[in-house]
Amino acid sequence: MPPPDVPALVDHHCHSVLTAELADEDLAGLLTESDRPPAPGTSPFDSALGLAVRRWCPPALGLPAHAPAEEYLARRRELGAPEATRRLLAAAGLETCLVDTGLTAAAGRSLLPLDAFAEAAGVRVREVVRLERIAEAVAGPAGGWARAVREALAAAASGAVAVKSVLAYRTGLAVPAERPGPAEVAAAAGEWLRAGGGRLTDRVLLHHLLWTAVDVCADLGLPLQLHTGFGDPDLTLHRADPSLLAGFVRAAEPTGVPLVLLHGYPYHRQAAWLAHVFPLVHTDLGLTASYVGPRVATVLGEMLELAPFGKLLFSTDAYGLPELYLVGAAQFRHGLGTLLDGWRADGACTAADAERLTRRVAAGNARRLYAL
């Protein structure tokens, strides 16, 4: 368990965990954003994230830190997935998890439902609605598609704490400041529906969806989360630079809807700049804190060069493996503690300043933003 003097964390962006027992290679495959098999002779454990898993997770399962991967995997199998999941999630020291329910498991696997996840983790769980998933489930006719999508999103988000968009994966973040016109949206919807629907990749429809989300969030008083920065190979990285959103942010400002930039890396400084100059923009480091391993304090410091202390939030973006919750939480605590110890030693802040910053980023900012 985390030390008692470290505040509990509000994980403002994450996913559920898999229910099945995993083969060693399948578990290792969830330690990378790649959806391809590793190169011959390599393992995802041989990475900064792999080192972090071996540093933080073995003690939760009764092994010494840095136990070899083979010993760790054997111990995990011995305990079984339910018990390992319970121990790892408990050790993360989380208070509340805001779970994006739009990411599904691969064929033949399933994720814990929200109530079961809450019980396993011992946390309060609230839902984040995935924008594109809602829209892709809406059928025609083309002329009424836009209205039907708005109604479906409003209904789905009525019990949620936020809406999330993965536009970065579909067309990138260069969103025009002007909304697409109704005729343009109806024509694009007609083409998409005639083609059988499915995964939305049409720019007009995706940009319309983002504005629909802004409108619904304004009505319901919810923030809008946006994926930015790195991810799996479906992404074109340079199109996920959050600075591309500047025109859209300016256009959306009058609505009063908070925009939350997720992950950011390697454009985390751009995300910090947007949070610095636009009052409604917030940001996090997300899964980056896990993936950069020993560099976490450095990357957090780069983000806090510009990001206001009231605009940075904690998240793990954990998916599938309970290890990723524990690693994300432990990396964040360790990285921020190391960074602030350096600030204090340099005379840049007091102990009270460091404590206040830690509590805000760990949980306070999320509680305020999501009205928890």
Helices and strands as residue ranges (DSSP letters): E 9-14, H 24-29, H 48-56, G 58-61, H 69-79, H 81-91, E 94-100, H 114-121, E 124-130, H 131-136, H 142-157, E 162-165, H 167-170, H 182-194, H 203-220, E 224-228, G 237-240, G 242-245, H 246-252, G 253-255, E 259-263, H 268-277, E 281-284, H 288-291, G 293-295, H 296-304, E 312-313, H 322-345, H 351-359, I 360-364, H 365-369
